[in-house]
Structures are given as structure tokens and as C-alpha cells.
Amino acid sequence: MPKMKSNKGASKRFSKSPSGNIKRAQSHRRHILTKKSAKRKRHLRDDSMISQADKPLVKRMLPY
């Protein structure tokens, strides 16, 4: 049986933390940053975890 393929788009967006949770980056940090406050941009830097509802979908896209 052939290997399963990872979804390449998902592998670039998500990564697994040591505890097994799946990390994601915040949105709204790519462009038009001049009108956003420094506090808002600073808080967007932090990675956050995906929601429990999305966990099965992401695990299916990233089998390894």
C-alpha cells in the first residue's frame, strides 16, 4: 500500500507542538500594517492553537 500524502498547504500553515496540540499563526499580519496599532500587531505575533472542532480535519490533512 502506498504512503499517504500530507496536504502541502496544511503542512505550511500548521505545526505540531511538543504536547501534541496543533499550532497556527494569526491572520491579519501580512500587509496594511500602518493603520494597525503596535499593540494589535504585537498580539498577532503569538501562535495560537486550533480549535477542537478543527482538530480532526487538520489531523486528516497531516497524517505524519
C-alpha positions in Angstrom: 0.0 0.0 0.0 1.4 3.4 -0.9 2.2 6.1 1.7 -0.4 8.7 2.4 0.4 12.2 1.2 0.3 15.2 3.5 -1.7 18.2 2.3 1.1 20.6 1.4 -1.0 23.8 2.1 -1.8 22.5 5.5 1.8 21.5 6.3 2.9 25.1 5.6 0.3 26.5 7.9 0.2 24.2 10.8 2.8 22.5 13.1 2.6 20.2 16.0 3.6 21.4 19.4 5.6 19.0 21.8 2.4 18.4 23.7 0.6 17.2 20.6 -1.6 20.2 20.0 -1.6 21.9 16.6 -0.3 25.4 16.3 -1.4 28.0 13.8 -0.3 31.6 13.1 -2.7 34.6 13.5 -4.2 36.2 10.4 -4.1 39.9 9.5 -0.4 40.3 9.9 0.7 40.3 6.2 0.1 43.8 4.8 -1.6 47.2 5.5 0.2 47.3 8.9 0.5 51.1 9.1 -3.1 51.6 10.3 -2.9 48.8 12.9 -1.7 49.8 16.4 1.6 48.4 17.8 -0.4 46.6 20.5 -2.5 44.8 17.9 0.5 43.8 15.8 2.3 42.6 18.9 -0.6 40.4 19.9 -0.8 39.0 16.4 2.8 37.7 16.7 1.9 34.9 19.0 1.0 31.5 17.7 -2.3 30.1 18.9 -3.8 26.6 18.9 -6.5 25.4 16.5 -10.0 24.8 17.9 -11.2 21.4 19.0 -13.7 21.4 16.1 -10.9 21.7 13.5 -8.6 19.1 15.1 -10.0 16.1 13.1 -9.8 17.9 9.8 -6.2 19.0 10.3 -5.1 15.6 11.6 -6.5 14.1 8.4 -4.6 16.5 6.2 -1.4 15.9 8.2 -1.2 12.1 8.7 2.5 12.2 9.8 
